[in-house]
Amino acid sequence: IFGTVPALQMTKLDAGPSLKEGKGLARSQSHSRLSQMLVAGQVALAFFLIVGAALFAKTLAKLEQTDTGFEKERVLMLRLDSDPSNAKGPALLNLFRRLDVRIRALPGVEAASFSEVTFNEGHWRADVRRQGAPQTEANAKSIDGDHVGAQYFKVLGVPVIAGRGFGPQDTLQSQPVAVVNETFARTMYPNESALGRHFMLTAHDDFEIVGVVKDAKYESIREKPTATFFLSNDQDRDPDGFSDLVIRTRQKPESTIGEIRAAIHDENPNLAISNVMTLAEAVDRSLTEARLLAKLAGFFGALALLLAAIGLYGVIAYSVAGRTNEIGIRMALGARPISIVVDVLREFLFVVALGLAIGLPMALACGRLAASQLYGVTPGDPWLIAGAAAVLIVTALAAGFLPARRAAVLDPLLALREE
């Protein structure tokens, strides 16, 4: 508003009176300097917003390209909820097992498993101590955990890199076992193999580590590798409710939803099914905020770039109109059109450079403030900043080309008559 409108109004002024009157010329120069400063401010704001848009766009691209550590395609997720009085303890455990067998037997189902949490659903955390360590706060580490079924790692495509996963040998009567991820193994047993080691959750819980799986993302794509342990549902002596059911299918997961619902309700009609979605959709939904930030920043960056281009065009057009007589004299004396174009463009490139100089510290400060929202990109990325500056310069050249070309093709006789 403050830069574009005055600049556009200036293009309508008659250059003749300003050239004939010394006062008018001074006033014209004053207006020109003011308009240049306003447009330089527009360029600075556009640079600031374009850098921000580039940061958020690159963040979104990095998030979408990040390896989650699991295979999200052809995996269906749904949550089961039951009346707390419906089933408890052994009865609930038996229901788990019947549903496991029933779902796995469905045509098109490759594997199925229950889990307390799957992805982007929070976490369960417990204090973990190495076996034999005194039960003190200093010896305990707060680590994420999950109760899962025997086929959980098969459903998510998470490879077992050492030992084994859960199997039919893991029962209520056998030694309680656990599978841990790579970060857990490095954290708890930095200089030795984790296989065969034991850890404690309480004074009486003793779990033997039988397998190590590859690290994966559990809460969000942004998270760093997090130590996590997994316990077997079949060894849970007191399950207190249902959670997620994850199913890997041989075809599109959506095509199996009807059969899965029917099988669940056939086993227990009181089970409520909610939050039905694919794992790919769950991952995509976790990026909603990043996608929104990228779109908003991109919109305002493009808008600021457009306004800066209009402002530059107005300033250059006004400058050319005010220098009509001077340009006519130079061309009459033999000045080449290319020299006229260069002279006109030199003036507005100074305005662009001034705007970039003002906008650079603003962009760097904004990047540092928004660092918590970024992922895989540094706020002061020189290539990104150079790219934003290049976009502005190219846009400015495009905005200034038409007025500069108009100056280069002026008829010297017509220009001199302005006097």
C-alpha positions in Angstrom: 0.0 0.0 0.0 2.7 2.5 1.0 5.2 1.6 -1.7 3.2 0.4 -4.7 0.4 3.0 -4.8 2.7 6.1 -4.7 5.0 4.6 -7.2 2.2 3.9 -9.6 0.8 7.4 -9.2 4.2 8.8 -10.0 4.1 7.2 -13.4 1.2 9.4 -14.4 3.0 12.7 -13.7 3.9 15.0 -16.6 7.7 15.2 -17.0 7.6 18.5 -18.8 6.9 20.9 -16.0 9.4 19.2 -13.8 12.1 19.6 -16.4 11.3 23.3 -17.1 11.2 24.4 -13.4 14.0 24.0 -11.0 11.7 23.7 -8.1 9.7 21.0 -9.9 12.9 19.1 -10.6 14.0 19.2 -7.0 10.5 18.0 -5.9 10.7 15.3 -8.5 14.1 14.1 -7.2 12.8 14.1 -3.6 9.8 12.0 -4.6 12.1 9.6 -6.5 14.3 9.1 -3.5 11.3 8.5 -1.3 9.8 6.0 -3.7 13.2 4.2 -4.0 13.4 3.8 -0.2 9.8 2.5 -0.1 10.5 0.0 -2.8 13.8 -1.0 -1.1 11.7 -1.8 2.0 9.4 -3.9 -0.2 12.3 -5.8 -1.6 13.6 -6.4 2.0 10.2 -7.7 3.1 9.9 -9.9 0.0 13.4 -11.3 0.6 12.6 -12.0 4.2 9.4 -13.9 3.3 10.9 -15.8 0.4 13.7 -17.1 2.6 11.1 -18.1 5.2 9.0 -19.8 2.5 12.1 -21.7 1.2 13.0 -22.8 4.7 9.5 -24.3 5.3 9.3 -25.8 1.9 12.6 -27.5 2.2 11.6 -28.7 5.7 8.5 -30.3 4.3 10.5 -31.9 1.5 13.0 -33.3 4.0 10.2 -34.7 6.2 8.5 -36.4 3.3 11.8 -38.0 2.3 12.8 -39.1 5.8 13.1 -42.9 6.3 10.5 -43.8 9.0 12.2 -47.1 9.6 9.0 -49.0 8.8 7.0 -49.9 5.7 3.9 -47.8 5.7 2.3 -49.1 2.5 -0.5 -51.7 2.7 -0.8 -51.4 6.5 -4.2 -50.7 8.0 -4.6 -49.3 11.5 -7.7 -49.3 13.7 -8.4 -48.8 17.4 -10.5 -51.1 19.5 -12.4 -49.8 22.6 -14.4 -51.9 25.0 -16.4 -51.4 28.1 -14.0 -51.7 31.1 -16.3 -54.3 32.6 -16.5 -56.4 29.4 -13.2 -58.3 29.8 -10.2 -58.2 32.1 -7.1 -60.1 32.8 -7.1 -63.7 31.4 -10.4 -63.2 29.7 -9.1 -60.2 27.8 -5.9 -62.1 26.9 -8.0 -65.0 25.5 -10.0 -62.5 23.4 -6.7 -61.0 22.1 -5.6 -64.4 21.0 -8.9 -65.3 19.3 -8.9 -62.0 17.4 -5.3 -62.5 16.3 -6.1 -65.9 14.9 -9.4 -64.8 13.3 -7.9 -61.7 11.6 -4.8 -63.5 10.3 -7.0 -66.2 8.7 -8.9 -63.6 6.6 -8.1 -63.7 2.8 -5.8 -60.9 1.8 -4.3 -60.5 5.3 -0.6 -61.1 5.4 0.0 -60.4 9.1 -1.7 -58.8 12.1 -0.8 -57.6 15.6 -2.1 -55.6 18.5 0.0 -52.8 20.0 -0.5 -50.1 22.6 0.7 -47.4 20.3 1.8 -47.4 16.7 2.8 -44.0 15.3 2.1 -40.4 16.4 -0.1 -41.6 19.3 2.0 -40.7 22.3 4.0 -43.2 24.3 4.3 -45.4 27.4 7.4 -44.8 29.4 8.9 -46.7 32.3 12.1 -46.6 34.4 14.5 -49.3 33.2 17.4 -50.7 35.3 20.0 -53.2 34.3 19.7 -56.5 36.2 21.6 -56.4 39.5 21.8 -52.6 39.7 20.4 -51.2 43.0 16.9 -49.9 42.7 17.7 -46.2 42.9 16.8 -43.2 40.7 20.5 -42.9 39.6 20.4 -46.4 38.1 17.1 -46.0 36.3 16.6 -44.6 32.8 13.2 -43.4 31.6 12.7 -45.3 28.3 9.7 -45.7 26.0 8.0 -49.1 25.8 5.2 -50.9 24.0 3.2 -54.1 24.4 2.9 -55.8 20.9 1.9 -59.1 19.3 4.1 -61.7 17.8 3.7 -60.4 14.2 4.1 -56.7 15.0 7.5 -56.4 13.4 6.4 -58.3 10.4 3.3 -56.0 10.0 5.5 -52.9 10.1 8.4 -54.4 8.1 10.9 -53.6 10.8 13.8 -56.0 10.5 15.2 -58.0 13.4 19.0 -57.4 13.1 20.0 -59.7 16.0 18.4 -62.5 17.9 14.7 -63.1 17.3 11.2 -61.6 17.6 8.4 -62.9 19.7 7.1 -66.4 19.1 4.8 -69.2 20.4 7.4 -70.1 23.0 6.8 -66.9 24.8 4.0 -67.7 27.2 2.8 -66.7 30.7 4.7 -69.7 32.1 8.0 -68.9 30.3 10.8 -66.4 31.1 9.5 -62.9 30.3 11.3 -61.6 27.3 11.8 -58.3 25.5 12.8 -57.1 22.1 14.7 -53.8 22.0 15.8 -51.3 19.3 19.3 -50.4 18.4 19.3 -47.2 20.4 18.2 -49.1 23.5 21.0 -51.6 23.1 23.6 -48.8 22.6 22.2 -46.8 25.6 21.9 -49.7 28.1 24.8 -51.9 26.9 27.3 -49.6 25.1 30.3 -51.9 25.2 28.6 -55.3 25.0 25.9 -57.2 23.2 22.4 -56.7 24.5 21.3 -60.2 23.6 20.8 -62.4 26.7 21.0 -59.5 29.0 18.3 -58.8 31.6 16.7 -55.5 32.6 14.1 -54.6 35.3 11.1 -52.4 35.3 10.1 -52.9 38.9 11.8 -54.9 41.8 10.1 -58.1 40.5 10.0 -57.7 36.7 12.9 -59.4 35.0 13.0 -59.4 31.2 15.5 -61.1 29.0 16.5 -59.4 25.8 16.0 -62.0 23.0 16.1 -59.7 19.9 17.3 -56.3 18.6 15.3 -54.5 15.9 16.2 -51.6 13.6 15.4 -48.1 14.9 12.2 -46.6 13.6 10.1 -43.5 14.1 7.5 -44.0 16.9 6.0 -40.6 17.7 6.8 -38.3 14.8 9.1 -38.1 11.8 11.0 -35.3 13.4 12.2 -37.4 16.4 15.7 -38.5 16.8 16.4 -42.2 17.4 14.7 -43.1 20.7 15.5 -46.0 23.0 12.5 -48.3 23.0 11.7 -51.7 24.4 8.9 -54.1 23.3 7.1 -56.6 25.5 4.9 -59.5 24.4 1.2 -59.3 24.7 1.1 -63.0 25.3 3.1 -62.5 28.5 1.1 -59.6 29.8 -0.5 -61.1 33.0 -2.9 -58.2 33.5 -4.0 -56.5 30.3 -6.4 -53.7 31.1 -7.8 -52.8 27.7 -7.6 -52.7 23.9 -5.4 -50.5 21.8 -4.3 -50.5 18.2 -4.8 -53.4 15.7 -2.3 -53.1 12.8 -2.8 -55.3 9.7 -0.6 -55.8 6.7 -2.6 -56.8 3.6 -1.7 -58.2 0.2 -3.9 -55.7 -1.6 -5.2 -52.2 -0.9 -6.0 -52.1 2.9 -9.3 -50.3 2.3 -10.7 -53.4 0.5 -10.4 -55.5 3.7 -12.0 -53.2 6.2 -15.5 -54.7 5.8 -14.3 -58.3 6.5 -12.1 -57.1 9.4 -15.1 -55.3 11.0 -17.3 -58.4 10.6 -14.7 -60.7 12.1 -14.1 -58.5 15.2 -17.8 -58.1 15.9 -18.4 -61.8 15.4 -15.9 -62.4 18.2 -17.3 -59.7 20.4 -20.1 -57.3 19.3 -19.3 -54.9 22.2 -16.0 -53.9 20.7 -16.1 -50.4 19.2 -13.9 -49.7 16.2 -12.6 -46.2 15.6 -9.7 -44.3 14.0 -9.7 -46.5 10.9 -6.9 -45.4 8.6 -3.9 -46.6 6.7 -0.4 -46.2 8.2 0.5 -44.1 5.2 -2.4 -41.8 6.1 -1.2 -41.6 9.7 2.2 -40.5 8.5 0.8 -38.0 6.1 -1.5 -36.5 8.8 1.5 -36.0 11.1 2.9 -33.6 8.4 -0.2 -31.4 8.4 1.4 -28.6 10.4 4.5 -28.6 8.3 2.5 -28.6 5.1 0.3 -25.7 6.3 3.4 -23.6 7.3 4.9 -24.2 3.9 1.8 -23.2 2.0 1.2 -20.0 4.1 4.8 -19.0 3.9 4.8 -19.6 0.1 1.6 -17.6 -0.4 2.9 -14.6 1.5 6.3 -14.8 -0.1 4.7 -14.9 -3.6 2.5 -11.9 -2.7 5.4 -9.9 -1.4 7.4 -10.7 -4.5 4.5 -9.5 -6.7 4.2 -6.2 -4.8 7.9 -5.6 -5.0 7.9 -6.2 -8.7 5.0 -3.8 -9.2 6.8 -1.2 -7.0 10.0 -1.6 -9.0 8.2 -1.2 -12.2 6.5 2.0 -11.0 9.8 3.5 -9.8 11.6 2.7 -13.0 8.8 4.0 -15.2 8.6 7.2 -13.2 12.4 7.6 -13.5 12.3 7.1 -17.2 9.4 9.6 -17.6 11.4 12.2 -15.6 14.5 11.7 -17.7 12.9 11.9 -21.1 14.6 15.1 -22.1 18.0 13.8 -20.9 17.7 10.5 -22.7 16.7 12.3 -25.9 19.8 14.5 -25.7 22.1 11.5 -25.1 20.6 9.6 -28.0 20.9 12.7 -30.3 24.6 12.8 -29.4 25.0 9.2 -30.5 24.3 7.1 -27.3 23.6 3.5 -28.1 20.3 1.9 -26.9 22.2 -0.7 -24.9 23.9 2.0 -22.9 20.5 3.6 -22.1 19.2 0.3 -20.9 22.2 -0.3 -18.7 22.0 3.2 -17.3 18.3 2.7 -16.4 18.7 -0.7 -14.9 21.7 0.4 -12.8 19.5 2.7 -10.9 17.0 0.1 -9.8 19.6 -2.6 -9.2 20.9 -0.3 -6.5 17.4 -0.3 -5.0 17.3 -4.1 -5.1 20.8 -4.4 -3.5 19.7 -2.0 -0.7 16.6 -4.1 -0.1 18.6 -7.4 0.0 21.1 -5.8 2.4 18.2 -4.8 4.7 16.4 -8.1 4.4 19.4 -10.4 5.0 19.7 -9.9 8.8 15.9 -10.0 9.1 15.9 -13.4 7.3 18.7 -14.8 9.4 17.0 -13.6 12.6 13.7 -15.2 11.5 15.4 -18.5 10.7 16.9 -18.7 14.2 13.5 -17.9 15.8 11.8 -20.6 13.6 14.6 -23.2 14.1 12.3 -25.4 16.2 9.9 -25.7 13.2 12.7 -26.6 10.8 14.0 -30.1 10.0 17.0 -31.1 7.9 17.8 -27.5 7.0 19.9 -24.8 8.7 18.4 -21.3 9.1 21.5 -19.7 7.5 21.8 -22.1 4.5 23.9 -20.1 2.1 22.5 -21.9 -1.0 19.0 -21.2 0.1 19.6 -17.6 0.7 21.5 -17.2 -2.6 18.6 -18.8 -4.3 16.1 -16.4 -2.7 18.3 -13.5 -3.7 18.5 -14.8 -7.3 14.7 -15.1 -7.5 14.4 -11.4 -6.4 17.0 -10.2 -8.9 15.5 -12.1 -11.8 12.0 -10.8 -10.9 13.4 -7.2 -10.6 15.1 -7.6 -14.1 11.8 -8.7 -15.5 9.9 -5.8 -13.9 12.5 -3.3 -15.2 12.8 -4.6 -18.7 9.8 -2.9 -20.2 10.5 0.6 -18.9 14.2 0.2 -19.8 13.3 -1.0 -23.3 10.9 2.0 -23.7 13.7 4.4 -22.9 16.0 2.7 -25.4 13.6 3.1 -28.3 12.7 6.8 -27.6 12.6 9.0 -30.7 15.2 11.7 -29.9 13.2 14.4 -31.7 10.1 13.7 -29.7 12.1 13.5 -26.5 13.7 16.9 -27.2 10.3 18.5 -27.8 9.5 17.9 -24.1 11.7 20.8 -23.4 
